[in-house]
Amino acid sequence: MRIAVIGAGAVGGAVAALLAGAGHEVEVTARGAHLDAIRERGIRLRGAWGEAIAAVTAAERLSAPAELVIVTTKAQDAVAAITDNLAFVGDSPMLVVQNGLDGIANARAAAPGARVVGGLAMFAASYLSPGEVTITTPNPTFIGGDDDAAAREFERVLSPVLPVRRIDDFASAQWTKLLINQVNALPAVTGLSVQEVISHSGLRRVLVQSMREGVLAGHALGVRFAKLGGLGDASLSAFARAPYWAAQQLPLLMRRRMGAVPNPGSTLQSIRRDQPSEIDYLNGAVVAAGERGGVATPINALIVRLVHEVESSKAFVVPEVVVARAATAS
């Protein structure tokens, strides 16, 4: 089957390599040194799903129509990337694997003829060197949306190469993933791995505060968090009400599940590549939800500001400064 992967970064590169290894004809879009490396050597996949080098067709834009389209760009790049490749997207089924809450809606606006469903990649992947992707945590990918036939087709094609699960209430699952993605921001601010952030007592408290704001903002809008990655509405509701000594067990559990391989988080990876992060679609989405629901989100607002400061200054912030600024923000 001819499959296009628009945005072959960490997640897209991993999916493309696995599909090519299974015999599919895969074309990916990429840029710069990453594109050059893929053209020269293919995509090198390593880590929890084994090691392989996958030969794929690669260019800045697609060169031919595809039977299936998978969009794995950062949230802020999706509309432009789909528009740039619209001639070869057509009405093919499209899977948007993306953080944030608006991926499906934005893709449908950019490609009105496409049959769009959403994906949530729960596996942790790092793309730190051109042409190379490392899987550090091999969790499933969840697929859902209101086009059942398209969702079934992606499940059929992807299931032989990576763990895939269908989810009925995809919008609620996006909210749960948004809470899980809270672990991405503080590594981008400090330059530490996710595990190091959670191990730092002060940063762990800031993380708990930001996650609690996310739960309260979602509930204010009537969200019931779907069961995802061991979290659901009941557990997150209890987390939001619990005393801190109990609430901190959630990020500590997340750290244990990540294992020993340092996980930089996707936002820090963008910072290290000197690319704009998607923080406005992560913690920024919590701030926007809080504004709509009348819930204060000062810690998430601070984190958004801190990430943008790091993007501008090219300098990380020491944990003690982050903790001090959080104390005054809340």
C-alpha positions as CSV (number, residue, x, y, z in Angstrom):
1,M,0.0,0.0,0.0
2,R,1.2,3.5,-0.8
3,I,1.3,5.5,2.5
4,A,2.3,9.2,3.0
5,V,3.7,10.4,6.3
6,I,3.6,14.2,6.4
7,G,6.2,15.3,9.0
8,A,8.7,12.5,9.7
9,G,10.0,13.7,13.0
10,A,10.1,11.4,16.1
11,V,6.6,10.0,15.9
12,G,6.3,10.2,12.1
13,G,9.7,8.8,11.5
14,A,9.0,5.8,13.8
15,V,5.7,5.0,12.1
16,A,7.2,5.5,8.6
17,A,10.1,3.1,9.4
18,L,7.8,0.4,10.8
19,L,5.5,0.6,7.8
20,A,8.3,0.5,5.3
21,G,9.8,-2.4,7.1
22,A,6.5,-4.2,6.7
23,G,6.7,-3.8,2.9
24,H,4.5,-0.7,2.3
25,E,5.6,2.0,-0.2
26,V,6.2,4.9,2.1
27,E,6.8,8.6,1.2
28,V,7.7,11.1,4.0
29,T,8.1,14.8,4.1
30,A,11.0,16.3,6.0
31,R,13.4,19.3,5.8
32,G,17.0,20.3,6.1
33,A,19.6,17.9,7.5
34,H,16.9,15.4,8.5
35,L,15.7,15.2,4.9
36,D,19.3,14.8,3.6
37,A,20.0,12.0,6.1
38,I,16.8,10.1,5.2
39,R,17.5,10.4,1.5
40,E,21.1,9.2,2.0
41,R,20.7,6.5,4.6
42,G,17.0,5.9,5.2
43,I,15.4,6.2,8.6
44,R,17.3,4.4,11.4
45,L,15.0,3.1,14.1
46,R,16.4,1.9,17.4
47,G,15.3,1.3,20.9
48,A,12.3,-0.6,22.4
49,W,11.0,-1.8,19.1
50,G,14.4,-3.1,17.9
51,E,16.8,-1.8,15.3
52,A,16.2,-1.3,11.6
53,I,17.1,0.9,8.7
54,A,14.1,1.7,6.5
55,A,14.3,3.0,3.0
56,V,11.6,5.5,2.2
57,T,11.0,8.1,-0.5
58,A,11.6,11.6,1.1
59,A,11.1,15.1,-0.1
60,E,9.9,18.5,1.3
61,R,6.5,17.8,-0.3
62,L,4.7,14.7,-1.5
63,S,5.4,13.7,-5.1
64,A,2.4,11.4,-5.7
65,P,-1.0,10.4,-4.4
66,A,-1.2,8.1,-1.4
67,E,-3.9,5.6,-0.4
68,L,-3.5,6.6,3.3
69,V,-2.1,9.8,4.7
70,I,-0.7,10.1,8.2
71,V,0.0,13.6,9.5
72,T,2.5,13.8,12.4
73,T,3.7,17.4,12.3
74,K,3.8,19.6,15.3
75,A,0.3,21.1,16.0
76,Q,1.2,24.6,14.8
77,D,2.6,23.3,11.5
78,A,-0.3,21.0,10.5
79,V,-2.5,23.3,8.4
80,A,0.4,24.6,6.3
81,A,1.8,21.1,5.8
82,I,-1.5,19.7,4.7
83,T,-2.2,22.7,2.4
84,D,1.3,22.3,0.9
85,N,0.5,18.7,0.0
86,L,-3.2,19.1,-0.8
87,A,-2.8,18.0,-4.5
88,F,-1.8,14.5,-3.3
89,V,-4.1,14.2,-0.3
90,G,-7.4,14.3,-2.1
91,D,-10.1,12.3,-0.4
92,S,-7.8,9.7,1.1
93,P,-8.3,8.6,4.7
94,M,-6.1,10.8,6.9
95,L,-4.9,10.0,10.4
96,V,-3.8,13.1,12.4
97,V,-1.4,12.0,15.2
98,Q,-1.0,15.1,17.2
99,N,-0.9,16.8,20.6
100,G,-3.4,19.3,21.6
101,L,-7.2,19.4,21.1
102,D,-7.8,20.7,17.6
103,G,-6.0,18.3,15.2
104,I,-9.0,16.8,13.5
105,A,-10.9,20.1,13.1
106,N,-7.8,21.8,11.7
107,A,-7.1,19.0,9.3
108,R,-10.7,19.0,8.0
109,A,-10.5,22.7,7.5
110,A,-7.3,22.4,5.5
111,A,-8.4,19.3,3.5
112,P,-12.3,19.4,3.2
113,G,-12.4,16.3,1.0
114,A,-10.3,14.1,3.3
115,R,-11.8,11.5,5.7
116,V,-10.0,12.5,8.9
117,V,-9.6,10.6,12.1
118,G,-7.3,11.2,15.1
119,G,-4.4,9.4,16.7
120,L,-2.8,9.7,20.1
121,A,0.8,8.3,20.2
122,M,1.5,7.2,23.7
123,F,4.9,5.8,22.9
124,A,7.9,8.0,23.7
125,A,10.2,8.6,20.7
126,S,13.3,10.8,20.5
127,Y,14.6,12.4,17.3
128,L,17.9,14.0,18.3
129,S,20.1,13.2,15.3
130,P,19.2,13.6,11.6
131,G,17.7,10.4,10.2
132,E,17.6,8.6,13.6
133,V,14.6,7.9,15.9
134,T,14.8,6.1,19.2
135,I,11.8,4.6,21.0
136,T,12.3,4.9,24.7
137,T,8.8,3.8,25.9
138,P,6.8,1.4,23.7
139,N,3.2,2.3,24.6
140,P,0.2,2.0,22.2
141,T,-1.3,4.4,19.8
142,F,-5.0,5.2,20.1
143,I,-7.2,5.9,17.1
144,G,-10.6,7.4,17.1
145,G,-13.0,9.8,15.4
146,D,-16.4,9.9,13.8
147,D,-15.4,8.2,10.5
148,D,-15.5,4.6,11.6
149,A,-14.5,3.1,8.2
150,A,-11.4,5.3,8.1
151,A,-10.5,4.4,11.7
152,R,-10.9,0.7,10.9
153,E,-8.6,1.0,7.8
154,F,-5.8,2.6,9.8
155,E,-6.2,0.1,12.6
156,R,-5.9,-2.7,10.0
157,V,-2.7,-1.3,8.4
158,L,-1.0,-0.2,11.6
159,S,-1.8,-3.1,13.9
160,P,0.8,-5.5,12.4
161,V,3.6,-3.0,13.0
162,L,2.8,-1.3,16.3
163,P,0.3,-1.6,19.1
164,V,-2.9,0.1,18.2
165,R,-6.2,0.5,20.1
166,R,-9.5,2.0,19.1
167,I,-11.1,4.5,21.4
168,D,-14.8,5.6,21.2
169,D,-14.7,9.1,22.8
170,F,-11.7,10.5,21.1
171,A,-12.3,14.1,22.2
172,S,-12.2,13.0,25.9
173,A,-9.1,11.0,25.2
174,Q,-7.4,14.1,23.8
175,W,-8.0,15.8,27.1
176,T,-6.4,12.9,29.0
177,K,-3.5,13.0,26.7
178,L,-3.2,16.8,27.3
179,L,-2.8,16.1,31.0
180,I,-0.2,13.4,30.3
181,N,1.7,15.9,28.0
182,Q,2.1,18.2,31.0
183,V,5.4,16.4,31.6
184,N,6.8,17.9,28.4
185,A,7.0,21.5,29.5
186,L,9.3,21.7,32.4
187,P,12.1,19.7,30.6
188,A,11.9,22.3,27.9
189,V,12.3,25.1,30.5
190,T,15.2,23.4,32.4
191,G,16.9,21.2,29.9
192,L,16.4,18.2,32.2
193,S,14.9,14.9,31.2
194,V,11.3,14.1,32.2
195,Q,12.6,11.7,34.9
196,E,15.0,14.3,36.3
197,V,12.2,16.9,36.5
198,I,9.9,14.5,38.4
199,S,12.8,13.5,40.7
200,H,13.3,17.2,41.7
201,S,11.0,17.9,44.6
202,G,10.3,21.5,43.7
203,L,9.7,20.9,40.0
204,R,7.5,17.9,40.9
205,R,5.3,20.2,43.0
206,V,5.1,22.7,40.0
207,L,4.1,19.8,37.7
208,V,1.4,18.6,40.1
209,Q,0.0,22.2,40.2
210,S,-0.1,22.5,36.5
211,M,-1.8,19.1,36.1
212,R,-4.4,20.0,38.7
213,E,-5.2,23.2,36.8
214,G,-5.7,21.1,33.7
215,V,-8.2,18.8,35.4
216,L,-10.2,21.7,36.9
217,A,-10.2,23.6,33.6
218,G,-11.5,20.5,31.7
219,H,-14.2,19.8,34.3
220,A,-15.3,23.4,34.1
221,L,-16.0,22.8,30.4
222,G,-17.9,19.6,31.1
223,V,-15.1,17.2,30.1
224,R,-15.0,13.7,31.4
225,F,-11.5,12.4,30.9
226,A,-11.4,9.1,29.0
227,K,-9.4,6.2,30.3
228,L,-6.0,6.4,28.8
229,G,-2.6,5.3,30.0
230,G,-4.0,4.2,33.3
231,L,-5.7,7.5,33.9
232,G,-9.4,8.4,33.7
233,D,-11.9,10.8,35.1
234,A,-12.2,9.1,38.5
235,S,-8.5,9.0,39.1
236,L,-7.8,12.5,37.8
237,S,-10.7,13.9,39.9
238,A,-9.2,12.3,43.0
239,F,-5.8,13.6,42.0
240,A,-7.1,17.1,41.8
241,R,-8.6,16.9,45.3
242,A,-5.9,15.0,47.1
243,P,-3.4,16.5,49.5
244,Y,0.0,17.0,47.9
245,W,1.7,14.0,49.5
246,A,-0.8,11.8,47.8
247,A,-1.1,13.7,44.5
248,Q,2.6,13.6,43.9
249,Q,2.3,9.8,43.5
250,L,0.9,10.3,40.0
251,P,4.0,11.9,38.4
252,L,6.2,9.5,40.4
253,L,4.2,6.6,38.9
254,M,4.6,8.1,35.4
255,R,8.4,8.3,36.0
256,R,8.6,4.7,36.9
257,R,6.6,3.7,33.8
258,M,9.1,5.6,31.6
259,G,12.0,3.4,32.7
260,A,15.6,4.3,33.0
261,V,16.3,5.7,29.5
262,P,16.2,9.5,29.8
263,N,13.1,10.9,28.1
264,P,13.6,14.5,26.9
265,G,10.0,15.1,26.0
266,S,8.9,16.4,22.6
267,T,9.0,20.1,23.6
268,L,12.6,19.9,24.7
269,Q,13.5,18.1,21.5
270,S,12.0,21.1,19.6
271,I,14.1,23.5,21.7
272,R,17.3,21.6,21.1
273,R,16.6,21.6,17.3
274,D,16.0,25.4,17.5
275,Q,12.5,24.9,16.3
276,P,9.3,26.5,17.6
277,S,7.6,24.3,20.2
278,E,4.0,23.5,20.4
279,I,3.6,24.8,24.0
280,D,0.7,27.0,23.0
281,Y,-1.2,23.9,22.0
282,L,-0.3,22.0,25.3
283,N,-0.1,24.2,28.4
284,G,-1.5,27.0,26.3
285,A,-4.6,24.9,25.7
286,V,-5.1,24.6,29.4
287,V,-4.9,28.4,29.8
288,A,-7.4,28.9,27.0
289,A,-9.8,26.3,28.6
290,G,-9.4,28.0,32.0
291,E,-10.4,31.3,30.4
292,R,-13.5,29.8,28.9
293,G,-14.5,27.9,32.0
294,G,-13.7,30.6,34.5
295,V,-10.8,28.7,36.2
296,A,-7.5,30.3,37.1
297,T,-4.5,28.7,35.5
298,P,-1.5,30.7,36.7
299,I,1.0,27.9,36.7
300,N,0.2,26.9,33.1
301,A,0.4,30.5,32.0
302,L,3.8,30.8,33.7
303,I,5.1,27.7,32.0
304,V,4.0,29.0,28.6
305,R,5.9,32.2,29.3
306,L,9.0,30.3,30.5
307,V,9.1,28.1,27.4
308,H,8.8,31.1,25.1
309,E,11.6,32.8,27.1
310,V,13.8,29.8,26.6
311,E,13.0,29.8,22.9
312,S,14.0,33.5,22.6
313,S,17.1,33.5,24.9
314,K,18.5,30.0,24.0
315,A,19.2,29.5,27.7
316,F,17.6,27.1,30.1
317,V,16.2,28.2,33.5
318,V,17.7,26.6,36.6
319,P,15.1,24.6,38.7
320,E,15.3,26.9,41.7
321,V,14.3,29.9,39.6
322,V,11.4,28.0,38.1
323,V,10.2,27.0,41.6
324,A,10.5,30.6,42.9
325,R,8.6,32.0,40.0
326,A,5.9,29.4,40.4
327,A,5.5,30.3,44.1
328,T,4.8,34.0,43.2
329,A,2.5,33.0,40.2
330,S,0.2,30.9,42.3
